[in-house]
Amino acid sequence: MWISALGLIQAKFNWDAIESALENERNNFRCFPEAGKELKAFENLNPEQVKVVICGQDPYHQLGQAHGLAFSVGPGIDWPPSLRNIVREFESDLERPWPLSSSGMGQGALDHWVDQGVLLLNDVLTVREGDAGSHRNLGWQAFTSGVFKVICQQPQPIVFILWGKEAQKKASLVCQPHHLVLQASHPSPLSAYRDFFGSKPFSKANAWFVQHGSAAIGW
């Protein structure tokens, strides 16, 4: 579905070049997420199902963290600092505790957001171990910009939550009045203090949906 939609808008990206560059990277470095999970964010959502796009910079770059959904980690994985800050803002914004997993531990896997139409996307979809931003020259941005263009053409109200300067570069692609753009600094400890804390993205998104006659997200 995504491939045909990207074709319809004539999105300009070189998939063969991305694959070749990524293969070279994987042959020489440990990269995340593991091979085959780069496009996991698109597996369970078609364009017409998207209600929210949360966009960051690139995947977590430590072993065991990235699994193909931006800011999410697999069950039982310790929360990276960015996720801890997202949880902190969630609890402040919505004035309720972060949900627990079935084991009673804090839920770090964000699949329950995906189930409600939240696309967890990064500007760049892969990274070398321990080297944030290392795959910014592989061509991923052209692909993810094409994804943004596809989503922007959808008729349903969509909220774009852009965290960090790289994600915010995509704001110019959102030009439909029935869509909302929310921007804040990246939740990383290096930048969250600027304007991420107190940005209230979860309640603002839901208020927008109610205003436009759409169901709120059960964050």
Salt bridges, closest charged atoms under 4 A:
GLU25 OE1 - ARG128 NE 2.61
GLU25 OE1 - HIS135 NE2 2.74
GLU38 OE2 - ARG26 NH2 2.89
ASP123 OD1 - LYS170 NZ 2.62
GLU129 OE2 - ARG30 NH1 3.65
GLU166 OE1 - LYS169 NZ 3.11
